[in-house]
């Protein structure tokens, strides 16, 4: 099986039931629902489709809520218009709509932080302005790179740190919706510091939730506090869209590698996202550079690669997933398995299992885990052997959908002792074709069985 997971964004191009079934069969492990768009009714409808169809397919597919966050945008423009290099245009602090004379943004309060010489990027940096003068109500700018001004285009301020909360009131409503409907992951947008993540986690806890938080790294401030953010997050997303606007483009690949490496070292799942196969929004084949981009993210050690517009709004959602899967499988043929990592606490048995699989050639590690922690720790060492995680809670199974190399498996318990549990698994696994008679496996589990944190047992068993 492929070890690197695939995240696909669900949208108008892919939310048909037949398409969802095909995407799951083709290799999607997690569906992303983008809460920058749509309403709760449509998101609930999509969530219910995913749950129903993944159960029917016998696969534990995770669902990721991606919060909109405080995205800064232009206000409404009555009619789109072009601006050209060298022109002067003002941003008005008190305006609620944008015109040819004055632009305005949805968070005018941040303009108090702006300085002469600051750059302002519009539409993912395609349009670039520079501040020349500041008066009471106006930010006077000169156009460095022109383009078409239209409603609600994104605006970035790469030179200043914006005093704006990372969690909006809308985000909080969306999080309550996620808690109520048992989403598997929540991604927080525009994280600047670790306190943003802690604030969201506390809000989830206070409202009775227990959902892992994925921090999206897309602000230049986040790079400065990356160690702290990784430490307090349950996972990381390298969101290269806004990140590539906030910092110089040539720095993005280096920062991507740095973030993946740090997340790997801390055993936190990491997703590489944005424009991975962007040309497939409109074309049936990607560019060679895009395929190399996916392959390099896999070789860097990412746990998952993500499709955005390719599956949400593109013409070829299924083909995009197929290309990504084939690229992953081909790349993993040269992947550097059996990583050298620090061995602390509960990592000794997972490390020993990985080494044993390497030295014996046994290609299946069967991990019995109540919380998923033992499977995650086994993944930490990146064994070449497949990791089959036996769990008894479907929520744990879905949360393992993001973890590199882990295939969740629901264990039907008939016995409460170790030998009985193993026997139950072997019987069902051979029936389902997961294992073959005569095959050898390495079993990782704890004694007493079912007690979190008790992983202390390692066995080689012949089926």
C-alpha positions as a printed NumPy array, in Angstrom:
array([[  0.   ,   0.   ,   0.   ],
       [  1.049,   3.618,  -0.325],
       [  2.376,   5.008,   2.943],
       [  1.961,   8.733,   2.322],
       [ -1.674,   9.773,   2.749],
       [ -3.82 ,  11.838,   0.366],
       [ -6.058,  14.725,   1.468],
       [ -8.657,  15.836,  -1.099],
       [-10.768,  18.989,  -0.837],
       [-14.453,  18.356,  -1.434],
       [-16.306,  20.911,  -3.539],
       [-18.757,  21.329,  -6.426],
       [-16.57 ,  19.191,  -8.711],
       [-16.41 ,  16.261,  -6.313],
       [-19.358,  16.167,  -3.885],
       [-21.479,  13.841,  -6.003],
       [-21.888,  10.464,  -4.253],
       [-20.496,   8.469,  -7.186],
       [-17.431,  10.721,  -7.319],
       [-16.835,  10.407,  -3.56 ],
       [-16.945,   6.606,  -3.863],
       [-14.458,   6.706,  -6.752],
       [-12.132,   9.07 ,  -4.875],
       [-12.12 ,   6.764,  -1.84 ],
       [-11.397,   3.744,  -4.03 ],
       [ -8.609,   5.642,  -5.78 ],
       [ -6.826,   6.376,  -2.505],
       [ -8.216,   9.437,  -0.681],
       [ -7.59 ,   9.072,   3.067],
       [ -9.   ,  12.398,   4.294],
       [-11.549,  14.811,   2.868],
       [-11.068,  18.515,   3.566],
       [-14.143,  20.726,   3.931],
       [-13.182,  24.354,   3.363],
       [-15.192,  26.582,   5.705],
       [-14.132,  29.714,   3.833],
       [-16.959,  28.726,   1.499],
       [-20.382,  27.152,   1.895],
       [-22.778,  27.027,   4.834],
       [-23.358,  24.567,   7.655],
       [-26.182,  22.831,   5.802],
       [-24.035,  22.009,   2.772],
       [-21.064,  20.97 ,   4.922],
       [-23.254,  18.658,   7.015],
       [-24.645,  17.132,   3.846],
       [-21.118,  16.451,   2.574],
       [-19.986,  15.068,   5.942],
       [-22.891,  12.64 ,   6.016],
       [-22.108,  11.483,   2.472],
       [-18.463,  10.833,   3.391],
       [-19.391,   8.893,   6.539],
       [-21.966,   6.751,   4.726],
       [-19.883,   6.02 ,   1.638],
       [-16.596,   5.363,   3.447],
       [-18.373,   2.881,   5.742],
       [-19.82 ,   1.191,   2.688],
       [-16.323,   1.008,   1.16 ],
       [-14.904,  -0.444,   4.388],
       [-12.354,   2.366,   4.759],
       [-11.782,   4.744,   7.676],
       [-11.727,   8.131,   5.971],
       [-11.007,  11.211,   8.078],
       [-12.771,  14.568,   7.674],
       [-10.84 ,  17.799,   8.156],
       [-12.561,  21.093,   8.911],
       [-10.458,  23.945,   7.509],
       [-11.411,  27.188,   9.278],
       [-11.628,  30.375,   7.222],
       [ -9.697,  32.475,   9.741],
       [ -9.166,  36.238,   9.507],
       [ -8.486,  36.37 ,   5.768],
       [ -7.978,  40.   ,   4.744],
       [ -9.826,  40.831,   1.542],
       [-10.847,  43.759,  -0.596],
       [-14.415,  44.856,  -0.046],
       [-17.003,  44.608,  -2.822],
       [-16.135,  46.241,  -6.146],
       [-19.105,  47.371,  -8.23 ],
       [-17.307,  46.647, -11.49 ],
       [-13.826,  45.088, -11.897],
       [-11.149,  47.444, -13.251],
       [ -7.471,  47.34 , -14.226],
       [ -4.617,  49.189, -12.544],
       [ -1.189,  49.604, -14.129],
       [  2.42 ,  49.897, -12.979],
       [  3.299,  53.444, -11.904],
       [ -0.287,  54.479, -11.173],
       [ -1.27 ,  55.915,  -7.79 ],
       [ -4.138,  54.464,  -5.818],
       [ -5.317,  55.007,  -2.241],
       [ -6.688,  52.695,   0.419],
       [ -9.298,  54.484,   2.497],
       [ -9.58 ,  53.497,   6.156],
       [-13.252,  54.398,   6.522],
       [-14.648,  53.1  ,   3.234],
       [-16.945,  50.049,   3.062],
       [-16.789,  49.452,  -0.697],
       [-13.935,  49.694,  -3.199],
       [-13.957,  52.098,  -6.139],
       [-11.559,  53.212,  -8.879],
       [-10.48 ,  56.089,  -6.636],
       [-10.25 ,  54.302,  -3.289],
       [ -9.774,  50.682,  -2.268],
       [-10.919,  49.386,   1.11 ],
       [-10.455,  46.148,   3.058],
       [-12.622,  44.099,   5.411],
       [-10.336,  44.689,   8.416],
       [ -9.511,  48.419,   8.209],
       [ -8.305,  48.434,  11.841],
       [ -5.033,  46.799,  10.779],
       [ -4.084,  49.814,   8.657],
       [ -2.921,  51.616,  11.809],
       [  0.146,  49.317,  11.764],
       [  1.21 ,  50.15 ,   8.231],
       [  4.321,  52.216,   7.476],
       [  5.769,  54.099,   4.533],
       [  7.629,  51.613,   2.343],
       [  5.406,  48.663,   3.335],
       [  4.396,  46.344,   0.519],
       [  0.758,  45.386,  -0.078],
       [  0.006,  42.297,  -2.166],
       [ -3.394,  41.639,  -3.745],
       [ -4.728,  38.438,  -5.377],
       [ -1.967,  36.109,  -4.117],
       [  0.718,  38.665,  -4.957],
       [ -0.241,  39.077,  -8.621],
       [ -0.888,  42.78 ,  -7.894],
       [  1.703,  44.652,  -5.825],
       [  1.561,  48.071,  -4.217],
       [  4.006,  50.071,  -2.096],
       [  3.026,  52.672,   0.515],
       [  4.306,  56.17 ,  -0.354],
       [  2.478,  58.368,   2.152],
       [  0.017,  58.066,   5.04 ],
       [ -2.555,  60.717,   5.942],
       [ -5.411,  60.682,   8.455],
       [ -7.812,  58.552,   6.435],
       [ -5.749,  57.485,   3.425],
       [ -2.904,  55.105,   2.613],
       [ -1.293,  56.484,  -0.569],
       [  0.338,  53.774,  -2.691],
       [  2.101,  53.369,  -6.011],
       [  1.381,  50.331,  -8.196],
       [  4.491,  48.17 ,  -8.636],
       [  2.753,  45.373, -10.551],
       [ -0.669,  45.967, -12.073],
       [ -3.652,  43.724, -12.664],
       [ -7.43 ,  43.47 , -12.38 ],
       [ -9.102,  44.648,  -9.161],
       [-12.267,  42.699,  -8.326],
       [-14.399,  41.899,  -5.292],
       [-13.008,  40.036,  -2.275],
       [ -9.511,  39.417,  -3.603],
       [ -7.09 ,  38.424,  -0.838],
       [ -4.743,  41.082,   0.559],
       [ -1.374,  40.387,   2.236],
       [  0.951,  42.645,   4.219],
       [  4.3  ,  40.767,   4.225],
       [  6.264,  43.534,   5.976],
       [  4.164,  44.044,   9.098],
       [  2.816,  41.926,  11.946],
       [ -0.939,  42.363,  12.025],
       [ -2.728,  42.839,  15.334],
       [ -5.735,  40.695,  14.47 ],
       [ -7.061,  37.552,  16.242],
       [ -6.424,  34.24 ,  14.471],
       [ -9.837,  32.911,  15.524],
       [-12.859,  34.904,  14.354],
       [-16.414,  34.769,  15.688],
       [-17.387,  32.822,  12.581],
       [-14.566,  30.353,  13.271],
       [-15.969,  29.751,  16.76 ],
       [-19.418,  29.009,  15.329],
       [-17.818,  26.624,  12.847],
       [-15.843,  24.873,  15.604],
       [-19.032,  24.33 ,  17.631],
       [-20.522,  22.796,  14.48 ],
       [-17.468,  20.518,  14.146],
       [-17.718,  19.405,  17.787],
       [-21.427,  18.65 ,  17.448],
       [-20.897,  16.628,  14.271],
       [-17.676,  14.874,  15.358],
       [-15.195,  16.06 ,  12.754],
       [-11.862,  14.256,  12.953],
       [ -9.5  ,  17.239,  12.579],
       [ -9.708,  21.032,  12.703],
       [ -7.197,  23.181,  10.793],
       [ -6.612,  26.677,  12.157],
       [ -5.724,  29.278,   9.515],
       [ -3.212,  32.14 ,   9.686],
       [ -1.498,  30.986,  12.874],
       [  1.078,  33.52 ,  14.045],
       [  2.217,  32.053,  17.363],
       [  1.654,  29.022,  19.585],
       [ -0.872,  30.937,  21.713],
       [ -3.274,  30.934,  18.732],
       [ -3.277,  27.121,  18.737],
       [ -3.634,  26.917,  22.522],
       [ -6.59 ,  29.309,  22.405],
       [ -8.412,  27.105,  19.893],
       [ -7.631,  23.911,  21.813],
       [ -8.974,  25.464,  25.014],
       [-12.15 ,  26.603,  23.205],
       [-12.666,  23.045,  21.916],
       [-12.093,  21.588,  25.395],
       [-14.437,  24.061,  27.102],
       [-17.191,  23.091,  24.687],
       [-16.882,  19.363,  25.269],
       [-14.787,  18.519,  22.203],
       [-11.678,  16.409,  21.74 ],
       [-10.6  ,  17.115,  18.16 ],
       [ -6.937,  17.298,  17.061],
       [ -5.841,  20.749,  15.884],
       [ -3.748,  21.13 ,  12.728],
       [ -1.819,  24.428,  12.576],
       [ -1.594,  25.929,   9.093],
       [  1.755,  27.624,   8.51 ],
       [  1.031,  30.464,   6.088],
       [  2.155,  33.653,   7.89 ],
       [  5.694,  35.003,   8.092],
       [  5.257,  35.412,  11.871],
       [  4.608,  31.646,  12.23 ],
       [  8.092,  30.831,  10.926],
       [  9.608,  32.715,  13.877],
       [  7.662,  30.62 ,  16.404],
       [  7.643,  27.346,  14.455],
       [  9.125,  25.249,  17.285],
       [  6.502,  26.465,  19.743],
       [  3.659,  25.966,  17.258],
       [  4.756,  22.398,  16.462],
       [  5.096,  21.628,  20.176],
       [  1.475,  22.551,  21.034],
       [ -0.227,  21.395,  17.81 ],
       [ -1.531,  17.921,  16.991],
       [ -0.35 ,  18.304,  13.408],
       [  1.022,  20.831,  10.924],
       [  0.019,  21.938,   7.438],
       [  2.565,  23.647,   5.187],
       [  0.044,  25.931,   3.45 ],
       [  2.178,  27.2  ,   0.6  ],
       [ -0.448,  29.476,  -0.984],
       [ -0.447,  32.409,   1.421],
       [  3.013,  31.422,   2.684],
       [  4.38 ,  32.011,  -0.828],
       [  2.933,  35.529,  -0.717],
       [  4.038,  36.324,   2.821],
       [  7.67 ,  35.373,   2.173],
       [  9.917,  35.302,  -0.892],
       [  8.96 ,  32.439,  -3.208],
       [ 12.484,  31.052,  -3.395],
       [ 12.435,  30.497,   0.375],
       [  9.285,  28.342,   0.365],
       [ 10.939,  24.992,  -0.611],
       [ 13.619,  25.412,   2.061],
       [ 11.064,  26.343,   4.725],
       [  8.865,  23.419,   3.66 ],
       [ 11.745,  20.992,   4.219],
       [ 12.589,  22.602,   7.551],
       [  8.992,  22.371,   8.832],
       [  8.564,  18.752,   7.715],
       [ 11.855,  17.803,   9.384],
       [ 10.906,  19.494,  12.659],
       [  7.418,  17.931,  12.644],
       [  8.93 ,  14.491,  11.975],
       [ 11.338,  14.91 ,  14.888],
       [  8.441,  15.761,  17.214],
       [  6.335,  12.893,  15.806],
       [  3.583,  15.269,  14.654],
       [  1.738,  14.509,  11.387],
       [  2.465,  17.052,   8.645],
       [  0.502,  17.85 ,   5.482],
       [  2.051,  19.525,   2.437],
       [ -0.591,  21.6  ,   0.649],
       [ -1.505,  24.015,  -2.145],
       [ -1.04 ,  23.887,  -5.919],
       [  0.576,  20.452,  -5.922],
       [ -1.058,  19.532,  -9.237],
       [ -2.514,  22.939, -10.035],
       [ -2.469,  22.592, -13.827],
       [ -4.912,  19.666, -13.449],
       [ -7.627,  22.144, -12.485],
       [ -8.041,  22.594, -16.238],
       [ -5.862,  19.927, -17.877],
       [ -5.945,  16.099, -17.701],
       [ -2.188,  15.862, -17.137],
       [  0.088,  17.678, -14.689],
       [  3.402,  19.303, -15.516],
       [  6.615,  17.401, -14.825],
       [  7.508,  20.043, -12.221],
       [  4.264,  19.361, -10.336],
       [  4.896,  15.61 , -10.253],
       [  8.4  ,  16.338,  -8.962],
       [  6.893,  18.599,  -6.307],
       [  4.698,  15.78 ,  -5.003],
       [  7.616,  13.327,  -5.119],
       [  9.924,  15.694,  -3.237],
       [  7.329,  16.262,  -0.504],
       [  7.16 ,  12.468,  -0.078],
       [ 10.95 ,  12.199,   0.076],
       [ 11.044,  15.106,   2.563],
       [  8.978,  12.959,   4.947],
       [  5.516,  14.512,   4.744],
       [  2.722,  12.371,   6.199],
       [  0.185,  13.566,   3.624],
       [ -0.087,  15.558,   0.419],
       [ -3.167,  17.672,  -0.28 ],
       [ -5.267,  18.564,  -3.305],
       [ -7.238,  21.83 ,  -3.169],
       [ -8.825,  23.334,  -6.302],
       [ -7.767,  20.217,  -8.221],
       [-10.54 ,  18.181,  -6.565],
       [-12.841,  20.949,  -5.267],
       [-13.427,  22.874,  -8.486],
       [-11.261,  21.336, -11.185],
       [-12.291,  19.426, -14.292],
       [-10.317,  16.296, -13.381],
       [-10.71 ,  15.473,  -9.666],
       [-10.41 ,  11.691, -10.029],
       [ -7.47 ,  11.927, -12.424],
       [ -5.708,  14.265,  -9.972],
       [ -5.968,  11.732,  -7.15 ],
       [ -4.848,   8.96 ,  -9.491],
       [ -1.734,  10.909, -10.545],
       [ -0.928,  11.71 ,  -6.928],
       [ -1.287,   8.071,  -5.851],
       [  0.875,   6.761,  -8.698],
       [  3.533,   9.379,  -7.924],
       [  3.539,   8.439,  -4.232],
       [  3.856,   4.715,  -4.947],
       [  6.684,   5.233,  -7.428],
       [  8.547,   7.613,  -5.115],
       [  8.237,   5.301,  -2.117],
       [ 10.255,   2.707,  -4.01 ],
       [ 13.332,   4.856,  -3.274],
       [ 12.18 ,   6.218,   0.1  ],
       [ 14.73 ,   6.113,   2.919],
       [ 12.958,   3.832,   5.395],
       [ 13.95 ,   2.954,   8.989],
       [ 14.803,   6.457,  10.164],
       [ 17.268,   7.01 ,  12.965],
       [ 15.328,   8.756,  15.742],
       [ 15.572,   9.455,  19.449],
       [ 14.255,   6.554,  21.53 ],
       [ 12.469,   7.738,  24.653],
       [  9.864,   6.309,  26.986],
       [  7.204,   4.374,  25.121],
       [  9.198,   4.358,  21.85 ],
       [ 11.414,   1.35 ,  22.723],
       [  8.983,  -1.379,  21.621],
       [  7.937,   0.389,  18.374],
       [ 11.635,   0.928,  17.566],
       [ 12.428,  -2.716,  18.265],
       [  9.522,  -3.807,  16.055],
       [ 10.799,  -1.635,  13.206],
       [ 14.329,  -3.011,  13.526],
       [ 13.001,  -6.549,  13.705],
       [ 10.992,  -6.068,  10.513],
       [ 14.084,  -4.655,   8.795],
       [ 16.297,  -7.577,   9.825],
       [ 13.773, -10.363,   9.201],
       [ 12.089,  -9.008,   6.075],
       [  8.649,  -9.37 ,   7.681],
       [  6.445,  -6.827,   5.92 ],
       [  3.509,  -6.418,   8.328],
       [  3.586,  -4.836,  11.782],
       [  0.32 ,  -5.46 ,  13.618],
       [ -0.167,  -2.936,  16.43 ],
       [ -2.931,  -3.347,  19.01 ],
       [ -3.677,   0.157,  20.313],
       [ -6.576,   1.676,  22.256],
       [ -5.666,   5.335,  21.678],
       [ -3.623,   5.096,  18.477],
       [ -0.437,   6.228,  20.235],
       [  1.485,   2.974,  19.661],
       [  0.728,   3.092,  15.926],
       [  1.867,   6.727,  15.742],
       [  5.084,   5.857,  17.585],
       [  5.714,   2.979,  15.191],
       [  5.209,   5.316,  12.226],
       [  7.825,   7.628,  13.778],
       [ 10.59 ,   5.227,  12.713],
       [  9.235,   4.946,   9.146],
       [  9.357,   1.149,   8.752],
       [  9.144,  -0.342,   5.288],
       [  6.657,  -2.868,   6.659],
       [  2.965,  -1.946,   6.596],
       [  1.555,  -0.857,   9.965],
       [ -1.846,  -2.405,  10.657],
       [ -3.381,  -0.61 ,  13.644],
       [ -6.009,  -2.67 ,  15.454],
       [ -8.404,  -0.356,  17.311],
       [-11.823,  -0.727,  18.901],
       [-12.989,   2.9  ,  18.531],
       [-13.967,   4.202,  15.088],
       [-12.932,   7.734,  16.109],
       [ -9.401,   6.498,  16.779],
       [ -9.406,   4.693,  13.429],
       [-10.335,   7.883,  11.575],
       [ -7.751,   9.949,  13.441],
       [ -5.065,   7.518,  12.264],
       [ -6.035,   8.268,   8.657],
       [ -3.496,  11.124,   8.619],
       [ -0.543,   9.11 ,   9.956],
       [  2.147,   7.931,   7.528],
       [  2.138,   4.203,   6.829],
       [ -0.721,   3.324,   9.191],
       [ -3.72 ,   1.29 ,   7.991],
       [ -6.473,   1.415,  10.654],
       [ -8.379,  -1.823,  11.264],
       [-11.383,  -2.299,  13.542],
       [-10.869,  -5.257,  15.868],
       [-13.947,  -7.32 ,  16.703],
       [-13.29 ,  -8.417,  20.286],
       [-14.416, -11.858,  21.348],
       [-11.708, -12.421,  23.968],
       [-10.176, -10.266,  26.698],
       [ -6.767, -11.96 ,  26.977],
       [ -3.713, -11.424,  24.755],
       [ -3.747, -14.793,  23.011],
       [ -7.465, -14.508,  22.412],
       [ -7.163, -11.01 ,  20.915],
       [ -4.42 , -12.156,  18.554],
       [ -6.437, -15.212,  17.575],
       [ -9.529, -13.065,  16.914],
       [ -7.515, -10.777,  14.682],
       [ -5.83 , -13.601,  12.731],
       [ -9.163, -15.275,  12.052],
       [-10.811, -12.085,  10.736],
       [ -7.714, -10.856,   8.869],
       [ -7.36 , -14.101,   6.914],
       [-11.081, -14.043,   6.085],
       [-10.763, -10.469,   4.791],
       [ -7.58 , -11.171,   2.809],
       [ -5.407,  -8.877,   4.931],
       [ -3.17 , -11.825,   5.826],
       [ -2.35 , -15.107,   4.122],
       [ -1.835, -18.53 ,   5.649],
       [  1.839, -19.167,   6.328],
       [  2.678, -15.455,   6.41 ],
       [  4.749, -14.12 ,   9.306],
       [  3.798, -10.928,  11.158],
       [  5.234,  -8.896,  14.019],
       [  2.723,  -8.146,  16.756],
       [  3.061,  -5.096,  19.019],
       [  0.732,  -4.808,  22.009],
       [  0.527,  -4.177,  25.733],
       [ -0.01 ,  -6.223,  28.85 ],
       [ -2.515,  -5.924,  30.398],
       [ -4.478,  -5.656,  27.135],
       [ -6.483,  -2.502,  26.452],
       [ -4.674,  -0.291,  28.982],
       [ -3.366,   2.95 ,  27.367],
       [  0.4  ,   3.387,  27.625],
       [  1.158,  -0.262,  28.383],
       [  2.825,  -1.244,  25.08 ],
       [  5.471,  -3.685,  26.261],
       [  5.141,  -6.856,  24.204],
       [  6.62 ,  -7.971,  20.89 ],
       [  5.988, -11.269,  19.091],
       [  6.681, -12.898,  15.738],
       [  3.723, -15.034,  14.729],
       [  3.135, -17.274,  11.73 ],
       [ -0.429, -17.121,  10.459]])
